[in-house]
Every structure is written in C-alpha cells, then in structure tokens.
Amino acid sequence: MSEWKECTLGNSPIEIIDGDRGENYPSQTEFSNSGYCLFLNAKNVCKSGFSFQECQFITAEKDNVLRKGKLNRHDIVLTTRGTVGNVAYYGEHVPYENIRINSGMVIIRPNQNELYPLFCYYSLINLRFNLDTYISGTAQPQLPIKDMVNMPISLPSLSTQRAIAEVLSSLDDKIDLLTRQNATLEALAQTYFREWFVEEASEEWETMRLWDILESIESGSRPKGGIDPNLLDGVPSLGAESINGIGVYDFSKTKYVTREFYSNMRRGIVKSYDVLIYKDGAYVGKKGMFGNGFPFSEFAVNEHVFILRSNAKASQIFLYFLLQEEELAQLNSNSAQPGLNQPAMNAYEVVLPPIKQIHDFEVLAKPMIDKIFSNANQIKTLQKLRDTLLPKLVNGEVRITV
C-alpha cells in the first residue's frame, strides 16, 4: 500500500457541493412531467444508481435563478437525507443534459487531474457500507457535510485508479447490457400480446371472469409477529420490494422465514412461471414472474401477494400479459387502505381468445421469457462478483498490474 495515499473526503481532491436551499428552491407547483431541467427526487438515486421511472422537471427560467446544485458530466450524486448513501454517476450514458440535485443530496466533483471520476464513484459505493458512524438523526437519518468530510478514502496513482475503474465498470456494463436486453425482451413480448389480443381482437371472443381461467389464486402467510428483520438465512419470502416485472429482483432487500415455518406453509409457495400480484398499499396491482431457478430454487410470498395459476383455458405467460397493472389498481376494494381482495380478483372481466391462439403466443413468447430468466441469473452472478471485488480493489487488498 506504499504508493496508496490514505486521506479523508475533506482533504482529497474533490469538491462537495450542496444544492440551492434558498428562497428560489422550487415549490411543488413549479414541477412538471417534462421540461428543461431534471430536478432529482429521492426515487431517482437508488442503490443501483440513477433511476428515471418517475421524473420531475423545472423550466429554464427557474433553473437560471438557482445557484448551486447543478451537475456537470462525471459528477457523482450522494444522497444525504432519508435514505443515506445511495450513489449515482453522471456519465455520458445519462440521457439528460440539465440535472439539479434536491435538498437531500450533494454533488461530489473530483479534480480529474488527481482523481479518476469512476474510481471516485466506486470508492463512494464502498464507503456506504460503513456509514453508521457518520449518520445522525433518528426520525430522519442525515449525513451532514461536516461529518462527511471525515470519511476515509484510499487513493492510488491515477493509472491504478483507471485500471480498477475499468475492471469494475466492465462488470457494470455487462450487467447494464443484460438488464436492458431483458427490458427489450419483455417489451417485445408485450407488443406481440397487444397486436394479437388487443388490436386484432374479435367481437366473437368470449368475455368471462378471471376465475373462469384460473386453477387457483392464493396469498402467502407470515410468522406470528411478522418477519424477523434480523434473520439472514432460511427461505426467502417475497413482498412488494420483489414484485417488479419479469425476472427483476433486488437481492439487497431479501427477507427470510425459517425452514420450519416454510415446511408448514399450506399456501404461498412459488413455482416457476407463477403470476405474482401485489395486493396492498401503494403498490397495489404490481405484477411479477420468476422461473427456471431465478431468483431462488425455493421461495414463498407473504400475505400481501397473490399467486395466480391458470387452468387449461389459458397459460401462465398469457395470463401475465392479460393482467394490466393499471386496471388491477382500479379494483381497489378498501377505500381507507388501497388493496385487492380475492372476490374482486375473481370477478375481474377478461376477454378470452381461442385456445390455439393462446398456445401460439406461448410458443412465441416463452423463449423470450426463458432468456430473461437466464440473463437474470447471469446478472446475479456478475453482481456478486462485482460486490466481492469492489471493496478489495478500492482498498488495495487486491492489486491490479497496470
């Protein structure tokens, strides 16, 4: 480690930039769904980097009156309030030219003559595993800049920084490629479904209840007193955090039940190609599907998730695309607390095409779905390799020959 320099964020070649929190900070009425400048919210900076599913924008005029807090390419965003420690890199791949941080974030801007931005990004990811010492606040955790500057960081030569970043970014690039391929495959299957069964639908097709095409619908269960958050082994139990489409799973949020509890479960054990529907709270109507051993060889769902299995009148993949999240959300059976119940699901009206057409769609779509599961298993392996290598590389425990 002789050529490595041990320092803190405060005396390293970076600038920590806060957002503009003054009188010109945007009010809720000044945000829109499109516009000149993306104004980041907490959902845009997650554990895996940037997410742009829910965006809000401000006008060029509003952007011009704000002072600090605007990103330059190769800046890093670090969340400092609420969910602390999420990190995102503003590289060339990000599709927005104008981005500002909100009041719960800071910009980390490296001096590129001394600190390679991607190495800085991976070093900040590594730091989040040891944040407890620097976080304050109980009701809402915070990471003030005055404490952040004391966080340690190790800096090798610039050439070594680049080499380390190339190893880690090559893994991230492969993960990103497979993730985007999966999104494309699901969208393609959705397009075929829409063409065959919506745009080319026949008035002769029969309208029936969802229950008429189901073999079963069931929800899971949980241990008395709820899931033990300290249980780090056993059988995974899936909830809202895991219902995100086909083959999408966040392993950092895995929760477990004991093997004994799982062995005594009479319902809620997931099989390949089961259709999973989240039935409570803000995520009501979200759907998902897993298969071919992904994400686990055996797992269950909790009491907030429905498992749907089709009968001979349909198929699992047809059933998945038949159910529309927006329509399911409208089946809200509880005005005080959003949620779906089984009678509402059973009565949900569907239009059923001829069984041959359903089978033809299954033949077309199943290889796409199986490819998604195969890619998802590769992503899981690559993520594990990256997460194992990252701390060893950025701390100098594993050396790279430049």
C-alpha positions as CSV (number, residue, x, y, z in Angstrom):
1,M,0.0,0.0,0.0
2,S,3.1,2.3,0.0
3,E,2.0,4.0,-3.2
4,W,-1.5,4.5,-1.9
5,K,-2.4,7.7,-0.1
6,E,-4.7,7.5,2.9
7,C,-6.9,10.6,3.3
8,T,-10.4,11.7,4.1
9,L,-13.1,13.2,1.7
10,G,-12.3,16.6,3.3
11,N,-8.6,16.6,2.2
12,S,-8.9,14.6,-1.0
13,P,-9.1,16.2,-4.5
14,I,-12.8,16.6,-4.5
15,E,-15.4,19.4,-4.1
16,I,-18.5,18.7,-2.1
17,I,-21.4,20.8,-3.5
18,D,-24.7,21.4,-1.7
19,G,-27.9,22.2,-3.5
20,D,-29.6,25.6,-3.5
21,R,-31.8,25.7,-0.5
22,G,-32.6,29.4,-0.6
23,E,-35.8,31.3,-1.4
24,N,-35.7,30.2,-5.0
25,Y,-35.9,26.5,-4.2
26,P,-38.8,25.1,-6.4
27,S,-42.2,24.7,-4.9
28,Q,-44.3,21.7,-5.7
29,T,-46.4,23.7,-8.2
30,E,-43.3,24.5,-10.2
31,F,-42.6,20.9,-11.1
32,S,-43.9,19.3,-14.3
33,N,-43.6,15.9,-16.0
34,S,-41.4,17.4,-18.8
35,G,-39.2,20.4,-19.1
36,Y,-35.8,21.9,-19.4
37,C,-34.0,20.6,-16.3
38,L,-34.5,17.3,-14.4
39,F,-34.8,18.1,-10.7
40,L,-33.8,14.9,-8.9
41,N,-36.0,13.4,-6.3
42,A,-35.3,10.6,-3.8
43,K,-36.6,7.9,-6.2
44,N,-34.1,9.0,-8.9
45,V,-31.0,8.0,-6.9
46,C,-31.3,4.4,-5.7
47,K,-28.9,1.7,-4.5
48,S,-28.0,0.7,-8.1
49,G,-27.5,4.2,-9.4
50,F,-29.8,6.5,-11.3
51,S,-33.5,5.5,-12.0
52,F,-35.6,7.7,-14.2
53,Q,-39.0,6.0,-13.9
54,E,-40.6,8.9,-12.0
55,C,-39.1,12.3,-13.1
56,Q,-40.0,15.9,-12.4
57,F,-38.7,18.9,-14.2
58,I,-38.3,22.7,-13.9
59,T,-38.3,25.4,-16.6
60,A,-35.1,27.1,-18.0
61,E,-36.2,30.3,-16.2
62,K,-36.4,28.5,-12.9
63,D,-33.1,26.8,-13.5
64,N,-31.4,30.2,-14.2
65,V,-32.3,31.7,-10.8
66,L,-30.9,28.7,-8.8
67,R,-27.3,29.0,-7.8
68,K,-25.6,25.8,-6.5
69,G,-26.5,22.2,-7.2
70,K,-26.3,21.7,-11.0
71,L,-24.5,18.6,-12.3
72,N,-21.5,18.5,-14.7
73,R,-20.7,15.4,-16.6
74,H,-18.7,12.9,-14.4
75,D,-20.1,14.3,-11.2
76,I,-21.3,11.8,-8.5
77,V,-24.5,12.3,-6.6
78,L,-24.7,11.1,-3.0
79,T,-27.9,11.0,-1.0
80,T,-27.6,12.6,2.5
81,R,-31.1,12.6,4.0
82,G,-33.7,9.9,4.5
83,T,-32.2,7.0,2.5
84,V,-28.5,7.9,3.1
85,G,-25.6,6.6,1.0
86,N,-27.1,6.0,-2.4
87,V,-24.7,6.9,-5.2
88,A,-25.1,7.6,-8.9
89,Y,-22.6,8.6,-11.6
90,Y,-23.5,11.3,-14.1
91,G,-21.6,9.7,-17.1
92,E,-22.2,10.1,-20.8
93,H,-24.8,7.4,-20.7
94,V,-27.3,9.5,-18.8
95,P,-29.8,11.0,-21.3
96,Y,-30.4,14.4,-19.6
97,E,-28.2,17.4,-20.3
98,N,-29.5,19.5,-17.4
99,I,-29.8,18.0,-13.9
100,R,-30.1,19.5,-10.5
101,I,-30.0,17.8,-7.1
102,N,-32.6,18.3,-4.4
103,S,-32.0,19.3,-0.8
104,G,-31.4,15.7,0.3
105,M,-28.3,15.2,-1.8
106,V,-24.8,16.6,-2.5
107,I,-22.6,16.6,-5.6
108,I,-19.2,15.0,-5.3
109,R,-17.0,16.7,-8.0
110,P,-13.5,15.1,-8.4
111,N,-10.5,17.1,-9.6
112,Q,-9.8,14.9,-12.7
113,N,-6.1,15.7,-12.7
114,E,-5.7,13.7,-9.5
115,L,-8.9,11.6,-9.1
116,Y,-10.4,9.5,-11.8
117,P,-14.2,10.1,-11.6
118,L,-15.3,6.4,-11.9
119,F,-12.8,5.4,-9.2
120,C,-14.2,8.1,-7.0
121,Y,-17.7,6.7,-7.7
122,Y,-16.7,3.1,-6.7
123,S,-14.9,4.4,-3.6
124,L,-18.1,6.2,-2.5
125,I,-20.1,3.0,-3.1
126,N,-17.6,1.2,-0.8
127,L,-18.0,3.9,1.9
128,R,-21.7,3.4,2.2
129,F,-21.0,0.1,4.0
130,N,-19.5,2.0,6.9
131,L,-21.8,5.0,7.2
132,D,-23.3,4.3,10.7
133,T,-20.5,6.3,12.4
134,Y,-21.3,9.4,10.4
135,I,-25.1,9.4,10.2
136,S,-27.1,11.4,12.7
137,G,-30.8,11.8,13.3
138,T,-33.3,9.2,14.4
139,A,-36.6,10.3,12.8
140,Q,-34.8,11.1,9.6
141,P,-31.2,9.9,9.1
142,Q,-28.8,12.5,7.8
143,L,-25.3,12.7,6.6
144,P,-24.1,16.4,7.2
145,I,-21.2,17.6,5.1
146,K,-19.3,18.5,8.4
147,D,-19.3,14.8,9.2
148,M,-18.9,13.5,5.6
149,V,-15.6,15.2,5.2
150,N,-14.1,12.9,7.9
151,M,-14.9,9.7,5.9
152,P,-11.7,7.9,4.9
153,I,-10.7,7.1,1.3
154,S,-7.6,5.5,-0.2
155,L,-6.1,6.9,-3.4
156,P,-3.5,5.0,-5.5
157,S,-1.9,6.5,-8.6
158,L,-4.1,7.9,-11.4
159,S,-3.2,5.0,-13.7
160,T,-4.1,2.4,-11.0
161,Q,-7.4,4.3,-10.4
162,R,-8.2,4.0,-14.1
163,A,-7.4,0.3,-14.1
164,I,-9.5,-0.5,-11.1
165,A,-12.4,1.5,-12.5
166,E,-12.1,-0.3,-15.8
167,V,-12.4,-3.7,-14.1
168,L,-15.5,-2.7,-12.1
169,S,-17.2,-0.7,-14.9
170,S,-16.8,-3.6,-17.3
171,L,-18.9,-5.7,-14.9
172,D,-21.4,-2.9,-14.6
173,D,-21.6,-2.5,-18.3
174,K,-22.3,-6.2,-18.8
175,I,-25.0,-6.0,-16.1
176,D,-26.5,-3.0,-17.7
177,L,-26.5,-4.7,-21.1
178,L,-28.3,-7.7,-19.8
179,T,-30.8,-5.6,-17.9
180,R,-31.6,-3.6,-21.0
181,Q,-31.9,-6.7,-23.0
182,N,-34.4,-8.1,-20.5
183,A,-36.4,-4.9,-20.7
184,T,-36.4,-5.2,-24.5
185,L,-37.5,-8.8,-24.4
186,E,-40.4,-8.1,-22.1
187,A,-41.5,-5.1,-24.2
188,L,-41.3,-7.2,-27.3
189,A,-43.5,-9.9,-25.8
190,Q,-45.9,-7.2,-24.6
191,T,-46.0,-5.8,-28.2
192,Y,-46.9,-9.2,-29.6
193,F,-49.6,-9.7,-27.0
194,R,-51.1,-6.3,-27.8
195,E,-51.1,-6.9,-31.5
196,W,-52.6,-10.4,-31.2
197,F,-55.1,-9.9,-28.5
198,V,-56.0,-6.2,-28.3
199,E,-55.5,-4.7,-31.8
200,E,-56.7,-7.8,-33.6
201,A,-59.4,-8.8,-31.0
202,S,-62.6,-10.3,-32.3
203,E,-66.1,-9.5,-31.1
204,E,-66.7,-13.2,-31.1
205,W,-64.3,-13.8,-28.3
206,E,-65.9,-14.7,-25.0
207,T,-66.0,-12.3,-22.0
208,M,-65.7,-14.1,-18.7
209,R,-64.5,-13.7,-15.2
210,L,-60.8,-14.1,-14.3
211,W,-61.8,-17.0,-12.0
212,D,-63.0,-18.9,-15.1
213,I,-59.5,-19.2,-16.4
214,L,-57.7,-19.9,-13.1
215,E,-56.8,-23.1,-11.4
216,S,-56.1,-21.3,-8.2
217,I,-55.5,-18.0,-6.6
218,E,-53.8,-17.8,-3.2
219,S,-51.8,-15.5,-1.0
220,G,-48.9,-16.3,1.3
221,S,-48.5,-16.1,5.1
222,R,-46.0,-14.8,7.6
223,P,-44.8,-16.0,11.0
224,K,-46.6,-14.8,14.1
225,G,-45.3,-11.4,15.0
226,G,-44.1,-10.8,11.4
227,I,-40.9,-11.3,9.5
228,D,-37.8,-11.2,11.7
229,P,-35.6,-8.5,10.1
230,N,-32.5,-9.9,11.7
231,L,-33.0,-13.4,10.2
232,L,-30.3,-13.6,7.4
233,D,-30.8,-17.2,6.4
234,G,-33.7,-19.6,5.8
235,V,-36.2,-19.5,2.9
236,P,-36.8,-16.1,1.1
237,S,-40.2,-14.6,1.5
238,L,-41.2,-12.1,-1.2
239,G,-43.2,-8.9,-0.8
240,A,-43.7,-5.6,-2.6
241,E,-39.9,-4.9,-3.0
242,S,-39.7,-8.1,-5.2
243,I,-42.7,-7.6,-7.5
244,N,-41.1,-5.6,-10.3
245,G,-41.9,-7.4,-13.6
246,I,-40.4,-10.5,-15.1
247,G,-37.1,-11.6,-13.6
248,V,-36.4,-8.4,-11.7
249,Y,-35.2,-8.9,-8.1
250,D,-33.4,-6.8,-5.6
251,F,-31.3,-9.2,-3.5
252,S,-30.3,-6.4,-1.0
253,K,-33.9,-6.5,0.2
254,T,-34.3,-10.2,0.7
255,K,-36.3,-11.2,3.8
256,Y,-36.4,-14.8,5.2
257,V,-38.7,-17.1,7.1
258,T,-37.3,-20.1,9.0
259,R,-37.1,-23.5,7.3
260,E,-39.5,-24.8,9.9
261,F,-42.1,-22.2,9.1
262,Y,-41.7,-22.8,5.3
263,S,-42.2,-26.5,5.8
264,N,-45.5,-25.9,7.5
265,M,-46.9,-23.5,4.9
266,R,-50.1,-24.7,3.3
267,R,-50.2,-21.9,0.7
268,G,-47.9,-19.2,-0.7
269,I,-45.1,-21.4,-2.1
270,V,-44.0,-20.2,-5.5
271,K,-43.5,-22.3,-8.6
272,S,-41.8,-21.4,-11.9
273,Y,-44.0,-19.1,-14.1
274,D,-46.4,-18.3,-11.3
275,V,-48.0,-14.9,-11.8
276,L,-47.5,-12.7,-8.7
277,I,-49.7,-9.7,-7.9
278,Y,-49.1,-7.3,-5.0
279,K,-52.4,-6.6,-3.4
280,D,-52.0,-4.0,-0.7
281,G,-50.9,-0.4,-0.1
282,A,-49.2,2.0,-2.6
283,Y,-48.0,-0.9,-4.8
284,V,-51.4,-2.5,-5.4
285,G,-51.7,-4.2,-8.8
286,K,-47.9,-4.6,-9.4
287,K,-47.1,-7.9,-11.1
288,G,-44.1,-10.1,-11.4
289,M,-42.9,-13.5,-12.6
290,F,-39.9,-15.7,-11.8
291,G,-38.8,-19.1,-13.2
292,N,-36.0,-21.6,-14.0
293,G,-34.4,-21.3,-10.6
294,F,-34.3,-17.5,-10.5
295,P,-34.1,-15.8,-8.1
296,F,-34.1,-18.9,-5.8
297,S,-34.7,-22.6,-6.1
298,E,-37.4,-22.4,-3.5
299,F,-39.2,-19.3,-2.0
300,A,-42.5,-18.1,-0.8
301,V,-44.6,-15.0,-0.8
302,N,-46.0,-13.1,2.2
303,E,-49.7,-12.3,2.9
304,H,-49.6,-9.2,0.7
305,V,-49.0,-11.1,-2.5
306,F,-51.4,-13.2,-4.7
307,I,-50.2,-16.3,-6.6
308,L,-52.2,-16.9,-9.8
309,R,-52.2,-20.2,-11.7
310,S,-54.1,-20.6,-15.0
311,N,-56.2,-23.6,-15.9
312,A,-56.4,-25.4,-19.3
313,K,-58.3,-22.4,-20.9
314,A,-55.2,-20.2,-20.8
315,S,-51.4,-20.3,-19.9
316,Q,-49.2,-18.6,-17.4
317,I,-47.4,-16.3,-19.8
318,F,-50.7,-15.3,-21.5
319,L,-52.2,-14.7,-18.0
320,Y,-49.2,-12.4,-17.0
321,F,-49.7,-10.1,-20.0
322,L,-53.5,-10.3,-19.8
323,L,-53.5,-8.7,-16.4
324,Q,-52.9,-4.9,-16.6
325,E,-51.4,-3.2,-13.6
326,E,-53.5,0.0,-14.1
327,E,-56.7,-1.9,-14.3
328,L,-55.9,-4.1,-11.2
329,A,-55.2,-0.9,-9.2
330,Q,-58.7,0.2,-10.0
331,L,-60.2,-2.9,-8.4
332,N,-59.4,-1.2,-5.0
333,S,-61.7,-2.9,-2.5
334,N,-60.7,-0.8,0.5
335,S,-61.1,2.9,0.4
336,A,-59.2,3.5,3.6
337,Q,-56.2,1.3,2.7
338,P,-55.7,0.5,-1.0
339,G,-55.9,-3.2,-1.6
340,L,-57.3,-6.1,-3.7
341,N,-59.3,-8.9,-2.2
342,Q,-60.0,-12.3,-3.8
343,P,-63.6,-11.8,-4.7
344,A,-62.6,-8.6,-6.7
345,M,-59.9,-10.5,-8.5
346,N,-62.2,-13.4,-9.2
347,A,-64.8,-11.1,-10.7
348,Y,-62.3,-9.2,-12.9
349,E,-63.6,-9.4,-16.5
350,V,-61.3,-10.8,-19.2
351,V,-61.8,-11.5,-22.9
352,L,-60.6,-15.0,-23.9
353,P,-59.4,-15.7,-27.4
354,P,-59.3,-19.3,-28.9
355,I,-57.0,-21.7,-27.1
356,K,-54.9,-22.3,-30.2
357,Q,-54.1,-18.6,-30.4
358,I,-53.1,-18.6,-26.8
359,H,-50.8,-21.7,-27.4
360,D,-49.3,-20.0,-30.4
361,F,-48.5,-16.9,-28.3
362,E,-47.0,-19.2,-25.7
363,V,-44.7,-20.8,-28.3
364,L,-43.6,-17.3,-29.4
365,A,-43.2,-15.7,-26.0
366,K,-41.8,-18.4,-23.8
367,P,-38.3,-18.4,-25.3
368,M,-38.2,-14.7,-24.6
369,I,-39.2,-15.2,-21.0
370,D,-36.8,-18.0,-20.5
371,K,-34.0,-15.8,-22.0
372,I,-34.9,-13.2,-19.4
373,F,-34.5,-15.7,-16.6
374,S,-31.2,-16.9,-18.0
375,N,-30.0,-13.3,-18.2
376,A,-31.2,-12.6,-14.7
377,N,-29.1,-15.5,-13.4
378,Q,-26.1,-14.0,-15.2
379,I,-26.8,-10.6,-13.7
380,K,-27.0,-12.2,-10.2
381,T,-23.6,-13.8,-10.7
382,L,-22.0,-10.7,-12.1
383,Q,-23.4,-8.5,-9.2
384,K,-22.0,-11.0,-6.7
385,L,-18.5,-10.9,-8.4
386,R,-18.6,-7.1,-8.5
387,D,-19.7,-6.7,-4.9
388,T,-16.9,-9.1,-3.8
389,L,-14.2,-7.4,-5.8
390,L,-15.2,-3.7,-5.2
391,P,-14.0,-3.3,-1.6
392,K,-10.9,-5.4,-2.2
393,L,-9.9,-3.3,-5.2
394,V,-10.6,0.2,-3.9
395,N,-8.9,-0.5,-0.6
396,G,-5.8,-2.0,-2.3
397,E,-6.3,-5.5,-0.8
398,V,-6.3,-7.0,-4.3
399,R,-3.8,-5.4,-6.7
400,I,-4.1,-4.8,-10.4
401,T,-0.9,-4.7,-12.6
402,V,-1.0,-1.5,-14.7
